[in-house]
Amino acid sequence: MPIIIDGKATAAKIVEEIKKDVITISENIHRKTILALLLVGEDPASQIYVRSKSKRCEETGIESIVLKKDASTSEEEVLDIIQSWNSDDTIDGILVQLPLPKHINESKVLYNISPKKDVDGFHPENVGRLVAGLPTFIPCTPMGIYELLKRYEINLNGKHCVVLGRSNIVGKPIANLLYQKNPNANAIVTICHTGAKDLSYYTKQADVLIAAMGVPELIKANDIKDGAVIIDVGINRIPDPNTAKGYRVVGDVDYNDVINKVSAITPVPGGVGPMTISMLLLNTLRSAKKEIYK
Ligand code: GUN
């Protein structure tokens, strides 16, 4: 029987751990731990994400400041907000929800967040530290995957991990985590992207397959090795007239097709997804504790 990697239960456990830690940290720093969130524009998905991030903060005792600006906000104004949060010693973490409206240069905004408060792990200084194997803020989704693999004691040492997707948010950072020389990693890593002529040539070689390319149910049983571990990062809506909403959410892997061939798998929903916000809270705590930048 394959192991179903339960991200929902694991995330709930981590949230309980965080709640205890928040109390101790507040006593040590004599104030609340604070995460500042900036949402620019009216993107419906972003509004939902920011609301859930803020709600989860409150549940754990982390205070959240949510600033909503309309889509016409200038880049200069956004940079001013970040500057004021950077220099506010009571703010531990800063998150600017992506995507930003087209007239705002996303990289410029992200690079202006102080690396010391960069709980998303997107600042080039933190990206560089990850590559160099130094303590850093790790982007939340890859950190969630890493945590799941660790907690389910999936041994990566010398295993071939194939990552599908080269995004800055998932593909690149997870690949960089998995090949690091430490007891929870040390994997041999291949990164595949749209340039791959025959994707299944690579996926069939994977002991651990991390699918993060955003194509619904692309990976079938014929594409994987017997006993592979599947980490499915995809969150895709596909039309389904048999559901009340008219759609259902599926991953990048065809779960029902592969289930009898895998040794472990993350379901969608309920796998990687729920881990992401708990990692954001963890990064905020690490910032409050000055764990990375002393
Ligand atoms: N939009 C989609 N995913 C993310 C994320 O991890 N962080 C931020 N800031 N925006 C996002």
Residues whose N, C-alpha, C, O or C-beta is under 5 A from the ligand:
A	BS01	GUN	V96 Q97 L98 P99 D120
